Amino acid sequence: MQDSDLYPTAPDKAAEAYHRIKAALYRHRHRPGAFLNIRVLAAKMRVSPTPVREALIRLADEDIIGFTRGRGYVAKALDLEEVAGDYEMALTMARLAIERDPSAPFESISDLRPDFATDVRGLDEAEAALAASYVENLYDRIAILSGNIRLIRNMRQFSDRTTHIRQFGLMSAPPFFSLVNRMSMFEDAMIAGNRTAAIAILEDQIRRKIGGLQDLIKELNLRAQQARVPLEDLL
């Protein structure tokens, strides 16, 4: 499997617009329900409206934005059921990848493990980004075990969709850091070849995360409503 299979080397303008707009949407700092004006977005990105329109069509097909007949494309609020479903899907993909070949070696990323104080405070932005990166790298290593390009892509898309939620939880809810600690336990179990224990740890970690999503998503949506930042200002 080549890296070129997963990462296009020369994206066209529509692909570039797609990635820029998606990245801005995933920051969840824009007002939910806001109309996405194709010409305004195009002017901000200094491209013609055509690649922006193609990007929005793709984002709507992926259910990242909404489409209202007669109005056009609109930004969506975070939805608890959708995010919980993302975590359920990630757990299913991880289990499939781990069980595919129980003897496959698991490459350590222990050098990326965060080393912060745990239960007394939320992390600052830089610390949360590092901790989230560690978790997302673990998800990536799990997916790679499958040898399945689509599964790897889907796992990376899951990490993209949830990274801001993950970082926000680490900054605002100190107990969420204990979940990162459990991911280090998961890594140790994988390296030791104890896949049964690793799956049990991962299942517990994701179930706990799903259980704490409601308050996080409510707070993120509230902040987005209050911020009222136009999406084009986030590009």
Secondary structure, 3 states (H helix, E strand, C coil): CCHHHCCCCCCCHHHHHHHHHHHHHCCCCECCCCECCHHHHHHHHCCCHHHHHHHHHHHHHCCCEEEECCCEEEECCCCHHHHHHHHHHHHHHHHHHHHHCCCCCCCCCHHHCCCCCCCCCCCCHHHHHHHHHHHHHHHHHHHHHHCCHHHHHHHHHHHHHHHHHHHHHHHHCCHHHHHHHHHHHHHHHHHCCCHHHHHHHHHHHHHHHHHCHHHHHHHHHHHHHHHCECHHHHC
